[in-house]
């Protein structure tokens, strides 16, 4: 260890180890081994390289630090406490993993100031970090080095790198040459089951190099070597991965280097031995003032002050500040409202995916920061507009991103972009491939990030591609995710409304489930009000209605056709369009009763499974839809084959009416 690093850094690292093992022991739950093993790496990074201000956790030009190995959460909580983040007090450390504390079992964004992303599901943190690094480069291309000039640092575990999502994210980062991204791999050769060699023999460095990264290997307990490797990473023209060979549970006399320190408290006797081994004679949770002083001296408040001065002196300040709020602004809101009314006047018959594409074309110039792309399905998702260019390693201005066939990595990247701030990301694929995005979509909802998921080919209506591509169960599974709005618009106007609601939303993600096939225009109003905003509304009414037909998406036109047939038989029927069941569920009981009056039989129509509908139609309600997987045939033939027709809806209503 060089003189420049010094003994005080050893004490700083040992404070991380001690707080981590003590908190896990007190909670009788947690993962002490990783924080103890990576304490030296984290100390060098945070004290000598990380740009942050503990007094301003959300400073826009701070470096981002992502603990992808979220099971080692006591590492970041100890770092936040020691460096002076005021919300992470010693009492919070002592209440690790307890109800009501801000030191949860895995780091949670929005719960603990200083935590940049909710990590825990392995592979997610490193993949979101790619989105953060991409957002930094895109905003830098727009606002310049004076306002946007920071880095993204990741501590990742073996598990992060084994999960498939990391392969997608690593490949994308290398392709785009995101050289402000540095991953510090905790190469401790231990997993929960035991030595990693039981299940893993990949040459990880070669894998990263093949993806276009620069790599290095260091002794993760040699602070001088760590410091030099991180310093070298700062000048790379590629993303960097540093393999840090560490000993899990470093210092523990019997459990160091074993799976025994991975996911369980060390025990009082082992902790006592660790204190002796690392030269830390202090009582549990006791940190000497001199060590606190050393930790409180790190950080970059002076760099924050200089950035504020630069911001105040530039004519781009208002624009950047507005962008960072995430609000659409008057121009964006006006563009969306104007487009909605234009569609109402034009009344086009369009596939909802085509209507979505036209909406993006119309409103994107009025919404700075709206950026996104597709998982190699641009021509099918219709998500690329004529405005701007394509993000590349040579030009980050965008706004369009070719994510390649990487649905899971794409969705995580979008989360990272949203978390970074300054951009409003949308991503696209087929609805059935939401299964590949699901882990990231769930985190969008948990973190309350306003990612828009454009998911086309939404039913058996996609036709000949067959049951592998026909998402009969997907709508129900997405609606089951808390805080996710799932829109399935019936025509071009509802599509415009769904985009408007999705882009206005600040506290969670939205899904636009869009048709491949052309849909007839159904609305008769002038578009002055966004009727989709309440989730469901009366599209066609009838005096003295005897039944209600409620439908979504492409099946709303079948409901209208069935109501016309029933009217010819003297049966007055109300038609309800329900573009977003999630929003409808949030309305007050009076409105829901107004739309679906008590006592009237209800038939639902959706080219999907019934799951989730009983809460609206009741157990005795009628349903016309799918009961199993689809088949390969033209769309019209499939609707007839599976009995999703206006005639079937009429029959279901008649059965309910007796």
C-alpha positions as CSV (number, residue, x, y, z in Angstrom):
1,X,0.0,0.0,0.0
2,X,1.4,3.4,-1.0
3,X,2.0,6.3,1.2
4,X,-0.7,8.2,-0.8
5,X,-3.4,5.7,0.3
6,X,-2.2,5.4,3.9
7,X,-3.4,3.8,7.1
8,X,-6.4,6.1,7.4
9,X,-7.9,4.5,4.4
10,X,-7.6,1.1,6.0
11,X,-9.5,2.4,9.0
12,X,-12.1,3.9,6.7
13,X,-12.6,0.5,5.0
14,X,-12.8,-1.3,8.3
15,X,-15.5,1.0,9.5
16,X,-17.5,-0.2,6.5
17,X,-16.8,-3.8,7.4
18,X,-17.7,-3.3,11.1
19,X,-21.0,-1.4,10.5
20,X,-22.0,-4.0,7.9
21,X,-21.4,-7.1,10.1
22,X,-22.9,-5.4,13.1
23,X,-26.1,-4.4,11.4
24,X,-26.6,-7.8,9.8
25,X,-26.0,-9.4,13.2
26,X,-28.4,-7.2,15.0
27,X,-31.1,-7.8,12.3
28,X,-30.3,-11.5,12.3
29,X,-30.7,-11.3,8.5
30,X,-28.6,-10.1,5.6
31,X,-25.4,-10.6,3.6
32,X,-22.3,-9.4,5.4
33,X,-19.7,-11.1,3.2
34,X,-19.8,-8.8,0.1
35,X,-19.6,-5.5,2.0
36,X,-16.7,-6.9,4.0
37,X,-14.9,-8.1,0.8
38,X,-15.5,-4.9,-1.3
39,X,-14.9,-2.4,1.5
40,X,-11.4,-1.6,0.2
41,X,-12.7,-1.0,-3.4
42,X,-15.6,1.1,-2.2
43,X,-13.4,3.2,0.0
44,X,-11.0,4.0,-2.8
45,X,-13.9,4.8,-5.2
46,X,-15.9,7.0,-2.9
47,X,-13.0,8.8,-1.3
48,X,-10.8,9.4,-4.3
49,X,-13.0,9.3,-7.5
50,X,-16.7,9.6,-6.9
51,X,-18.2,13.0,-7.6
52,X,-21.1,13.6,-5.1
53,X,-22.4,16.0,-2.5
54,X,-23.9,14.4,0.6
55,X,-25.9,17.6,1.2
56,X,-27.5,17.4,-2.2
57,X,-28.2,13.7,-3.1
58,X,-30.0,14.7,-6.3
59,X,-27.5,17.1,-7.7
60,X,-27.9,16.7,-11.5
61,X,-24.2,16.4,-12.4
62,X,-23.2,14.0,-9.7
63,X,-21.7,10.7,-10.5
64,X,-24.1,7.8,-10.3
65,X,-23.1,4.9,-8.1
66,X,-25.2,1.7,-8.5
67,X,-24.8,-1.2,-6.1
68,X,-25.9,-3.9,-8.5
69,X,-25.0,-6.5,-6.0
70,X,-28.0,-5.3,-3.9
71,X,-27.8,-8.1,-1.4
72,X,-24.8,-6.4,-0.1
73,X,-26.9,-3.4,0.8
74,X,-25.1,-2.6,4.1
75,X,-22.2,-1.5,2.0
76,X,-24.1,1.4,0.5
77,X,-25.9,2.2,3.7
78,X,-22.6,2.3,5.6
79,X,-21.1,4.6,2.9
80,X,-24.1,6.9,3.0
81,X,-24.0,7.1,6.8
82,X,-20.2,7.7,7.0
83,X,-20.1,10.3,4.3
84,X,-22.8,12.3,5.9
85,X,-26.1,11.7,4.1
86,X,-28.3,13.0,6.8
87,X,-31.2,10.6,6.4
88,X,-29.0,7.5,7.0
89,X,-28.4,7.9,10.7
90,X,-26.7,5.5,13.0
91,X,-30.1,4.6,14.3
92,X,-31.2,3.7,10.7
93,X,-28.1,1.5,10.4
94,X,-29.1,-0.2,13.7
95,X,-32.6,-0.8,12.3
96,X,-31.4,-2.5,9.1
97,X,-34.1,-4.6,7.5
98,X,-36.7,-3.5,10.1
99,X,-40.2,-2.2,9.3
100,X,-40.2,1.6,8.8
101,X,-36.4,2.0,8.4
102,X,-34.9,3.5,5.3
103,X,-32.3,0.7,5.3
104,X,-34.3,-2.0,3.6
105,X,-33.0,-5.5,2.8
106,X,-32.1,-4.4,-0.7
107,X,-31.5,-0.8,-1.8
108,X,-34.7,0.9,-2.9
109,X,-34.9,4.0,-5.0
110,X,-37.0,6.8,-3.5
111,X,-36.8,5.1,-0.1
112,X,-33.2,6.1,0.8
113,X,-31.6,9.3,-0.4
114,X,-28.3,8.4,-2.2
115,X,-29.7,5.1,-3.6
116,X,-29.8,5.6,-7.4
117,X,-31.8,2.5,-8.3
118,X,-33.8,-0.4,-6.8
119,X,-31.5,-3.3,-7.0
120,X,-31.8,-6.8,-5.7
121,X,-32.9,-8.8,-8.7
122,X,-29.5,-9.7,-10.0
123,X,-28.4,-8.2,-13.3
124,X,-30.8,-5.2,-13.0
125,X,-28.4,-2.7,-11.5
126,X,-25.7,-3.1,-14.0
127,X,-28.3,-3.0,-16.8
128,X,-30.0,0.2,-15.5
129,X,-26.5,1.7,-15.2
130,X,-26.1,1.3,-18.9
131,X,-29.2,3.4,-19.3
132,X,-27.8,6.0,-16.9
133,X,-24.6,6.2,-18.8
134,X,-26.4,6.5,-22.1
135,X,-28.6,9.3,-20.7
136,X,-25.5,11.1,-19.6
137,X,-24.0,11.0,-23.1
138,X,-27.3,12.0,-24.8
139,X,-27.7,15.0,-22.5
140,X,-24.0,15.9,-22.8
141,X,-24.4,16.0,-26.6
142,X,-27.3,18.5,-26.0
143,X,-26.1,20.6,-23.1
144,X,-22.3,20.3,-23.3
145,X,-19.5,19.5,-20.8
146,X,-20.2,22.5,-18.6
147,X,-23.6,21.2,-17.5
148,X,-23.4,17.4,-18.1
149,X,-20.1,15.7,-17.4
150,X,-20.3,12.8,-15.0
151,X,-19.7,9.1,-14.7
152,X,-21.6,5.9,-13.7
153,X,-20.0,3.5,-11.4
154,X,-21.2,0.0,-10.6
155,X,-20.3,-2.7,-8.1
156,X,-21.4,-6.0,-9.5
157,X,-21.4,-9.5,-8.3
158,X,-20.9,-12.9,-10.0
159,X,-24.7,-13.3,-9.9
160,X,-25.2,-10.0,-11.8
161,X,-22.9,-11.2,-14.5
162,X,-24.5,-14.6,-14.8
163,X,-28.0,-13.3,-15.3
164,X,-28.9,-13.1,-18.9
165,X,-30.0,-9.5,-18.8
166,X,-26.4,-8.4,-18.1
167,X,-25.2,-10.0,-21.4
168,X,-27.7,-7.8,-23.3
169,X,-26.8,-4.6,-21.4
170,X,-23.1,-5.2,-21.6
171,X,-23.3,-5.8,-25.4
172,X,-25.3,-2.6,-25.9
173,X,-22.9,-0.5,-23.8
174,X,-19.9,-1.8,-25.7
175,X,-21.6,-1.1,-29.0
176,X,-22.4,2.5,-28.0
177,X,-18.9,3.0,-26.5
178,X,-20.3,4.3,-23.2
179,X,-16.9,5.2,-21.8
180,X,-18.3,7.0,-18.8
181,X,-19.4,3.6,-17.4
182,X,-17.1,1.6,-15.1
183,X,-18.1,-1.7,-13.6
184,X,-16.2,-3.0,-10.5
185,X,-16.7,-6.7,-10.4
186,X,-16.5,-8.4,-7.0
187,X,-14.6,-11.4,-8.2
188,X,-14.7,-13.4,-5.0
189,X,-15.4,-16.8,-6.5
190,X,-18.2,-17.5,-4.1
191,X,-21.9,-17.9,-4.6
192,X,-24.7,-18.9,-2.2
193,X,-24.3,-22.6,-3.1
194,X,-20.5,-22.5,-2.7
195,X,-17.6,-21.9,-5.0
196,X,-18.6,-20.4,-8.4
197,X,-16.6,-23.1,-10.2
198,X,-19.5,-25.4,-9.5
199,X,-21.6,-23.7,-12.1
200,X,-19.4,-21.1,-13.9
201,X,-16.2,-21.3,-15.9
202,X,-16.6,-18.3,-18.2
203,X,-13.6,-16.1,-18.8
204,X,-15.4,-13.0,-17.8
205,X,-12.8,-10.5,-18.9
206,X,-12.7,-12.0,-22.4
207,X,-16.5,-11.8,-22.5
208,X,-16.4,-8.1,-21.7
209,X,-13.6,-7.5,-24.2
210,X,-15.6,-9.3,-26.9
211,X,-18.4,-6.9,-26.2
212,X,-16.2,-3.9,-26.8
213,X,-15.1,-3.1,-23.2
214,X,-11.7,-2.4,-21.7
215,X,-10.8,-4.7,-18.8
216,X,-8.3,-4.8,-16.0
217,X,-7.6,-7.2,-13.1
218,X,-6.6,-6.0,-9.6
219,X,-6.1,-7.4,-6.1
220,X,-9.3,-6.0,-4.5
221,X,-7.5,-5.5,-1.2
222,X,-4.6,-3.5,-2.6
223,X,-5.8,0.0,-2.4
224,X,-3.0,1.4,-4.5
225,X,-3.7,-1.0,-7.3
226,X,-7.4,-0.2,-7.1
227,X,-6.7,3.5,-7.2
228,X,-4.5,3.2,-10.3
229,X,-7.0,0.9,-12.1
230,X,-9.9,3.3,-11.5
231,X,-7.7,6.3,-12.6
232,X,-6.8,4.5,-15.8
233,X,-10.5,3.7,-16.4
234,X,-11.2,7.5,-16.5
235,X,-9.2,7.9,-19.7
236,X,-10.7,4.9,-21.6
237,X,-12.5,5.4,-24.8
238,X,-14.7,2.4,-24.0
239,X,-16.7,1.2,-21.0
240,X,-14.4,-0.4,-18.4
241,X,-14.7,-3.5,-16.3
242,X,-12.3,-4.0,-13.4
243,X,-12.1,-7.5,-12.0
244,X,-11.4,-7.0,-8.3
245,X,-10.2,-10.3,-6.8
246,X,-11.6,-10.2,-3.2
247,X,-12.1,-12.4,-0.2
248,X,-15.7,-12.6,0.7
249,X,-16.2,-11.9,4.4
250,X,-12.6,-10.4,4.5
251,X,-11.2,-10.6,8.1
252,X,-13.6,-13.3,9.4
253,X,-11.3,-15.9,10.9
254,X,-13.4,-19.0,9.9
255,X,-15.9,-17.8,7.3
256,X,-13.8,-15.6,5.1
257,X,-13.6,-16.9,1.6
258,X,-16.6,-19.3,2.2
259,X,-20.3,-19.3,1.4
260,X,-20.9,-19.1,5.1
261,X,-20.4,-15.4,5.0
262,X,-22.6,-14.8,2.0
263,X,-26.2,-14.7,3.2
264,X,-26.3,-15.1,7.0
265,X,-25.0,-13.3,10.1
266,X,-21.5,-14.2,11.1
267,X,-22.4,-14.8,14.7
268,X,-21.0,-13.1,17.8
269,X,-17.9,-15.3,18.1
270,X,-16.9,-14.8,14.5
271,X,-17.5,-11.1,14.7
272,X,-15.2,-10.9,17.7
273,X,-12.5,-12.7,15.9
274,X,-13.0,-10.4,12.9
275,X,-12.5,-7.4,15.0
276,X,-9.3,-8.7,16.3
277,X,-8.1,-9.8,12.8
278,X,-8.7,-6.4,11.2
279,X,-7.5,-4.3,14.1
280,X,-10.9,-2.8,15.0
281,X,-11.2,-2.9,18.8
282,X,-14.3,-0.8,19.0
283,X,-17.7,-1.9,20.3
284,X,-20.6,-2.7,17.9
285,X,-21.7,0.4,15.9
286,X,-18.9,2.5,17.5
287,X,-17.0,4.5,15.0
288,X,-14.2,6.7,16.2
289,X,-14.6,10.4,15.5
290,X,-11.3,10.5,13.6
291,X,-12.7,7.9,11.1
292,X,-16.0,9.9,10.9
293,X,-13.9,13.0,10.2
294,X,-12.0,11.2,7.4
295,X,-15.2,10.0,5.8
296,X,-16.9,13.4,6.1
297,X,-14.0,15.0,4.3
298,X,-14.7,13.2,1.1
299,X,-17.2,14.2,-1.6
300,X,-17.4,17.1,-4.0
301,X,-19.3,20.0,-2.6
302,X,-16.9,22.5,-4.3
303,X,-17.6,20.8,-7.6
304,X,-21.3,21.1,-7.0
305,X,-20.9,24.8,-6.2
306,X,-18.8,25.4,-9.4
307,X,-21.5,23.6,-11.4
308,X,-24.2,25.8,-9.9
309,X,-22.2,28.8,-11.0
310,X,-21.9,27.5,-14.6
311,X,-25.6,26.8,-14.6
312,X,-26.5,30.3,-13.5
313,X,-24.3,31.8,-16.2
314,X,-25.7,29.8,-19.2
315,X,-28.7,30.5,-21.4
316,X,-29.5,26.8,-21.2
317,X,-30.2,26.8,-17.5
318,X,-34.0,27.1,-17.7
319,X,-34.2,24.4,-20.4
320,X,-32.1,21.9,-18.4
321,X,-33.9,22.6,-15.1
322,X,-37.3,22.1,-16.9
323,X,-36.1,18.9,-18.4
324,X,-35.0,17.5,-15.1
325,X,-38.4,18.1,-13.5
326,X,-39.9,15.5,-15.9
327,X,-42.9,17.7,-16.6
328,X,-44.1,18.0,-20.2
329,X,-44.4,21.8,-20.2
330,X,-47.0,23.9,-21.9
331,X,-45.8,23.2,-25.4
332,X,-46.0,19.4,-24.9
333,X,-49.4,19.5,-23.2
334,X,-50.7,21.8,-26.0
335,X,-49.3,19.5,-28.7
336,X,-51.0,16.5,-27.2
337,X,-54.3,18.2,-26.8
338,X,-54.2,19.7,-30.4
339,X,-53.3,16.3,-31.8
340,X,-56.2,14.6,-29.9
341,X,-58.6,17.1,-31.4
342,X,-57.1,16.8,-34.9
343,X,-57.6,13.0,-34.8
344,X,-61.2,13.5,-33.6
345,X,-61.8,15.8,-36.6
346,X,-60.1,13.5,-39.2
347,X,-61.6,10.2,-37.9
348,X,-59.0,7.9,-39.5
349,X,-59.4,4.1,-39.7
350,X,-56.0,2.9,-38.5
351,X,-54.3,0.1,-36.7
352,X,-53.6,1.4,-33.3
353,X,-49.9,0.8,-33.9
354,X,-50.1,3.1,-36.9
355,X,-52.1,5.6,-34.9
356,X,-49.4,5.5,-32.2
357,X,-46.7,6.2,-34.8
358,X,-48.6,9.2,-36.1
359,X,-49.0,10.5,-32.6
360,X,-45.3,10.3,-32.0
361,X,-44.6,12.0,-35.3
362,X,-47.0,14.8,-34.3
363,X,-45.9,15.5,-30.7
364,X,-42.2,14.5,-30.4
365,X,-40.9,17.9,-31.5
366,X,-42.9,19.6,-28.8
367,X,-41.6,17.3,-26.0
368,X,-37.8,17.8,-25.6
369,X,-36.2,14.7,-24.1
370,X,-38.7,12.2,-25.5
371,X,-36.4,9.5,-26.7
372,X,-36.7,5.8,-27.3
373,X,-36.6,2.9,-29.7
374,X,-37.4,-0.7,-30.5
375,X,-36.0,-4.2,-30.0
376,X,-35.3,-4.6,-33.7
377,X,-38.9,-4.2,-34.6
378,X,-38.9,-0.6,-35.7
379,X,-40.9,-1.2,-38.9
380,X,-43.5,-3.2,-36.9
381,X,-43.7,-1.1,-33.8
382,X,-43.7,2.2,-35.8
383,X,-41.8,4.0,-33.2
384,X,-39.3,6.0,-35.3
385,X,-40.3,9.4,-36.5
386,X,-38.8,11.8,-39.0
387,X,-37.5,14.0,-36.3
388,X,-33.8,13.8,-35.4
389,X,-31.4,10.9,-35.9
390,X,-30.3,7.7,-34.4
391,X,-28.1,7.3,-31.4
392,X,-24.7,5.9,-32.2
393,X,-21.2,5.7,-30.7
394,X,-20.3,8.7,-32.9
395,X,-23.4,10.8,-32.3
396,X,-25.5,10.6,-29.1
397,X,-28.0,13.3,-30.1
398,X,-30.7,10.8,-31.1
399,X,-33.5,10.7,-30.2
400,X,-33.9,7.2,-31.6
401,X,-32.2,4.1,-30.2
402,X,-31.8,0.8,-32.0
403,X,-31.7,-1.6,-29.0
404,X,-31.3,-4.7,-31.0
405,X,-33.0,-8.0,-30.0
406,X,-32.5,-7.2,-26.3
407,X,-36.0,-6.8,-24.8
408,X,-34.9,-7.3,-21.2
409,X,-31.8,-5.2,-21.5
410,X,-33.8,-2.5,-23.4
411,X,-36.4,-2.2,-20.6
412,X,-33.7,-2.0,-17.9
413,X,-31.9,0.6,-20.0
414,X,-35.1,2.6,-20.1
415,X,-35.4,2.5,-16.4
416,X,-31.9,3.8,-16.1
417,X,-32.6,6.6,-18.5
418,X,-35.7,7.6,-16.5
419,X,-33.8,7.4,-13.2
420,X,-31.0,9.6,-14.5
421,X,-33.5,12.3,-15.4
422,X,-33.7,14.7,-18.3
423,X,-35.2,12.1,-20.7
424,X,-38.6,10.6,-21.2
425,X,-37.9,7.0,-22.5
426,X,-40.2,4.8,-24.5
427,X,-39.4,1.3,-25.7
428,X,-41.1,-1.1,-28.0
429,X,-41.5,-4.7,-28.9
430,X,-44.4,-7.2,-29.5
431,X,-46.8,-7.5,-26.6
432,X,-46.0,-11.2,-26.1
433,X,-42.4,-10.4,-25.6
434,X,-43.3,-8.4,-22.5
435,X,-42.4,-11.7,-20.8
436,X,-38.8,-10.9,-21.7
437,X,-39.2,-7.4,-20.2
438,X,-41.1,-8.4,-17.1
439,X,-38.4,-8.1,-14.4
440,X,-37.6,-4.6,-15.6
441,X,-41.2,-3.6,-16.1
442,X,-41.9,-4.7,-12.5
443,X,-39.1,-2.4,-11.3
444,X,-40.5,0.4,-13.4
445,X,-43.6,0.1,-11.4
446,X,-41.9,-0.4,-8.0
447,X,-39.6,2.6,-8.6
448,X,-42.5,4.7,-10.0
449,X,-40.6,5.5,-13.2
450,X,-42.6,6.9,-16.2
451,X,-41.4,4.5,-18.9
452,X,-43.7,4.0,-21.8
453,X,-43.9,0.5,-23.2
454,X,-45.2,0.4,-26.7
455,X,-46.3,-3.2,-27.2
456,X,-47.8,-4.0,-30.6
457,X,-49.4,-7.1,-32.1
458,X,-51.6,-7.3,-29.1
459,X,-53.9,-10.3,-29.8
460,X,-54.8,-13.2,-32.1
461,X,-55.3,-10.3,-34.6
462,X,-51.7,-10.5,-35.5
463,X,-52.6,-13.6,-37.4
464,X,-50.2,-16.0,-39.2
465,X,-47.3,-15.8,-36.7
466,X,-49.3,-18.1,-34.6
467,X,-49.7,-19.0,-30.9
468,X,-46.0,-18.3,-30.0
469,X,-46.7,-14.6,-30.8
470,X,-50.3,-14.3,-29.8
471,X,-50.4,-12.9,-26.2
472,X,-53.6,-14.4,-24.8
473,X,-52.5,-14.2,-21.2
474,X,-50.2,-11.1,-21.3
475,X,-52.7,-8.4,-20.7
476,X,-53.9,-10.0,-17.5
477,X,-50.4,-10.6,-16.2
478,X,-49.4,-6.9,-16.9
479,X,-52.6,-5.6,-15.2
480,X,-51.6,-7.6,-12.2
481,X,-48.5,-5.5,-11.7
482,X,-49.2,-2.8,-9.1
483,X,-48.8,0.8,-10.4
484,X,-48.7,-0.1,-14.1
485,X,-51.3,1.4,-16.4
486,X,-52.2,-0.9,-19.3
487,X,-53.9,0.9,-22.2
488,X,-55.6,-1.1,-25.0
489,X,-57.1,1.6,-27.2
490,X,-60.0,1.0,-29.5
491,X,-59.3,3.5,-32.3
492,X,-56.9,6.3,-33.3
493,X,-58.4,8.8,-30.9
494,X,-58.1,6.5,-27.9
495,X,-54.5,5.8,-29.0
496,X,-53.8,9.5,-28.9
497,X,-55.4,9.8,-25.5
498,X,-53.4,6.9,-24.2
499,X,-50.1,8.5,-25.3
500,X,-51.2,11.8,-23.7
501,X,-52.0,10.1,-20.4
502,X,-48.8,8.1,-20.5
503,X,-46.6,11.1,-21.1
504,X,-48.4,13.2,-18.4
505,X,-47.8,10.5,-15.9
506,X,-44.9,11.0,-13.5
507,X,-45.3,8.2,-10.9
508,X,-45.2,5.0,-12.9
509,X,-45.0,3.2,-16.2
510,X,-47.6,2.7,-18.9
511,X,-48.2,0.0,-21.5
512,X,-49.7,0.8,-24.9
513,X,-51.1,-2.5,-26.2
514,X,-51.6,-1.9,-29.9
515,X,-53.1,-3.7,-32.8
516,X,-51.5,-4.9,-36.0
517,X,-54.8,-4.9,-37.8
518,X,-56.7,-1.8,-38.9
519,X,-59.4,-0.6,-36.5
520,X,-62.5,1.4,-37.5
521,X,-62.9,4.9,-36.0
522,X,-65.6,4.8,-33.3
523,X,-65.7,8.0,-31.4
524,X,-68.3,10.7,-32.3
525,X,-67.1,13.5,-30.0
526,X,-64.8,16.4,-30.9
527,X,-61.9,15.2,-28.8
528,X,-62.1,18.2,-26.4
529,X,-62.0,15.9,-23.4
530,X,-59.7,12.9,-22.9
531,X,-62.3,10.3,-22.2
532,X,-59.7,7.6,-21.6
533,X,-58.6,9.4,-18.5
534,X,-61.2,7.6,-16.4
535,X,-60.2,4.2,-17.7
536,X,-63.7,3.4,-19.1
537,X,-66.6,5.4,-20.4
538,X,-69.9,5.0,-22.2
539,X,-69.2,4.9,-25.9
540,X,-72.8,4.2,-27.1
541,X,-75.8,4.5,-24.8
542,X,-79.4,3.5,-25.2
543,X,-82.5,4.5,-23.3
544,X,-83.7,1.9,-20.9
545,X,-80.6,-0.3,-21.5
546,X,-81.2,-3.9,-20.5
547,X,-77.5,-5.0,-20.6
548,X,-74.0,-3.6,-20.9
549,X,-71.2,-4.7,-23.3
550,X,-67.7,-3.7,-22.2
551,X,-64.8,-4.2,-24.4
552,X,-61.2,-3.1,-25.1
553,X,-59.1,-2.5,-28.2
554,X,-60.0,-4.2,-31.4
555,X,-63.1,-5.8,-29.8
556,X,-64.9,-2.5,-29.1
557,X,-66.0,-2.5,-32.7
558,X,-67.5,-5.9,-32.2
559,X,-69.3,-4.7,-29.2
560,X,-70.8,-1.8,-31.2
561,X,-71.8,-4.2,-34.0
562,X,-73.5,-6.5,-31.4
563,X,-75.4,-3.6,-29.8
564,X,-76.8,-2.6,-33.2
565,X,-77.9,-6.2,-33.8
566,X,-79.5,-6.4,-30.3
567,X,-81.3,-3.0,-31.0
568,X,-82.8,-4.6,-34.1
569,X,-84.2,-7.3,-31.8
570,X,-85.6,-4.7,-29.4
571,X,-82.9,-5.2,-26.8
572,X,-81.4,-1.8,-25.8
573,X,-77.7,-2.2,-24.9
574,X,-75.0,0.1,-23.6
575,X,-71.5,-0.1,-25.0
576,X,-68.6,0.8,-22.7
577,X,-65.1,1.2,-24.0
578,X,-62.5,0.3,-21.3
579,X,-59.1,1.4,-22.6
580,X,-57.5,1.1,-19.1
581,X,-59.0,-1.1,-16.5
582,X,-56.3,0.1,-14.0
583,X,-57.5,3.7,-14.3
584,X,-61.2,2.6,-14.1
585,X,-60.5,0.8,-10.8
586,X,-59.1,4.0,-9.4
587,X,-62.3,6.0,-10.0
588,X,-64.8,6.5,-7.2
589,X,-67.6,4.1,-6.7
590,X,-70.2,6.6,-8.0
591,X,-68.5,6.9,-11.4
592,X,-68.1,3.1,-11.7
593,X,-71.7,2.6,-10.9
594,X,-72.7,5.3,-13.4
595,X,-70.8,3.5,-16.2
596,X,-71.8,-0.1,-15.1
597,X,-75.2,0.3,-13.3
598,X,-75.9,-2.2,-10.6
599,X,-78.4,-4.8,-11.7
600,X,-77.6,-4.8,-15.4
601,X,-76.0,-7.9,-16.8
602,X,-72.5,-7.3,-18.2
603,X,-70.7,-9.0,-21.1
604,X,-67.0,-8.4,-21.6
605,X,-65.3,-8.8,-24.9
606,X,-61.5,-9.1,-25.3
607,X,-59.4,-11.3,-27.5
608,X,-57.5,-12.6,-24.4
609,X,-58.2,-14.8,-21.4
610,X,-60.8,-13.9,-18.8
611,X,-58.4,-13.5,-15.9
612,X,-58.9,-10.1,-14.2
613,X,-62.3,-9.4,-15.7
614,X,-64.5,-10.9,-12.9
615,X,-63.9,-7.8,-10.8
616,X,-65.8,-5.8,-13.4
617,X,-68.4,-8.2,-14.8
618,X,-68.9,-10.3,-11.7
619,X,-68.6,-14.1,-11.5
620,X,-71.8,-14.5,-13.4
621,X,-71.0,-12.0,-16.1
622,X,-70.6,-13.1,-19.7
623,X,-67.3,-13.2,-21.5
624,X,-66.4,-13.5,-25.1
625,X,-62.7,-14.1,-25.6
626,X,-60.0,-16.7,-25.5
627,X,-59.9,-19.8,-23.4
628,X,-56.5,-21.1,-24.5
629,X,-53.7,-20.5,-26.9
630,X,-54.2,-19.2,-30.4
631,X,-53.4,-20.7,-33.8
632,X,-51.7,-19.7,-37.1
633,X,-54.1,-18.3,-39.7
634,X,-55.2,-15.0,-41.1
635,X,-56.7,-12.8,-38.4
636,X,-60.3,-12.8,-39.7
637,X,-60.3,-16.6,-39.7
638,X,-59.0,-16.8,-36.2
639,X,-61.7,-14.5,-34.8
640,X,-64.3,-16.7,-36.3
641,X,-62.6,-19.9,-35.3
642,X,-62.3,-18.9,-31.6
643,X,-65.8,-17.4,-31.5
644,X,-64.9,-13.8,-31.0
645,X,-67.6,-12.3,-33.1
646,X,-70.5,-9.9,-32.9
647,X,-72.8,-12.9,-33.2
648,X,-71.2,-14.5,-30.2
649,X,-71.6,-11.3,-28.1
650,X,-75.3,-11.1,-29.0
651,X,-75.7,-14.7,-28.0
652,X,-74.0,-14.1,-24.6
653,X,-76.2,-11.1,-23.9
654,X,-79.3,-13.1,-24.7
655,X,-78.3,-15.9,-22.5
656,X,-77.8,-13.5,-19.5
657,X,-81.2,-11.9,-20.2
658,X,-82.8,-15.4,-20.2
